[in-house]
Amino acid sequence: MALSSMTGFARSHGASGPYTFEWELKSVNAKGFDLRVRLPQGFDELEAHAKKRAGELLSRGTVYANLNVKRTNATATVRVNEDVLNAVLKAAALISGKVDAVAPSIDGLLAIKGVVEVAEPDGNEEEDKAARAAAAEAFDKALDELVAMRKREGASLGQILTQRVDEIEQLAKKAEAAPGRKPEAIKAKLAEQIAALLDTSDRFDSDRLMQEAILIATKSDIREELDRIASHLAQARELIGKGGPIGRKLDFLAQEFHREVNTCCSKSNDIELTNTGLAMKNVVEQFREQVQNLE
């Protein structure tokens, strides 16, 4: 299966009888899946169709779907609501005797809500039904284009993530080969620590000396962390190769990478190993940022 991004955009147009319409679909990152639909009056029933189709093709991301509809060759009817107008004039007459004000103008009266009513032309039931069916097909087309765009971006993300995995692997190998991990380096560090311990002690305590030596050796050993990083790298490559909605799983692996790299840095006993760990931490963060865009 192909990888998919959670971001994308698509647009489709259509026409049916006197109606023309346009769909706009925009997808952004989200923890789960959510479709938010805006529909004009008379097309509300399309929401159920849109949610069903989008739910079949998408598993993560918030999708905003907006339908704009225009009806051609149809003139709206404008009329004055005389009941509302008379009520306004009556109220104006009562007020005029109490305050010093200019008499209301025609444009001012017409601007009052409810005075002017715009009536849309009566629709034809068959035309409206055909328009809704055509709009549903146009949504499917826009959705297919959105899915295709998300997959194209997903393919690019897959390449970037693979590069980051390779970089982490190279840095892990560099950490494993760091001079500070060699037996002679650890031995020298132990000797330095033991000398410091003897200088600060009035008497020689062989038991304590042995405990300190074991503790120092244990703290400087990152073999376990490097083994876990290698395991996470193998899992990441397997998931990327498998494809599909793997964003959550890779996000979990990114957290595990971060934990192991932090431990490597805290156990470091020389500057080169520390610098390698910090570089690895930076690449892991880049990996995690890209994973956030993946479905």
Summary of the structure (lengths in Angstrom):
residues: 295
radius of gyration: 34.8
end to end distance: 12.2
largest distance: 109.3
contacts: 867
relative contact order: 0.14
helix: 61%
strand: 16%
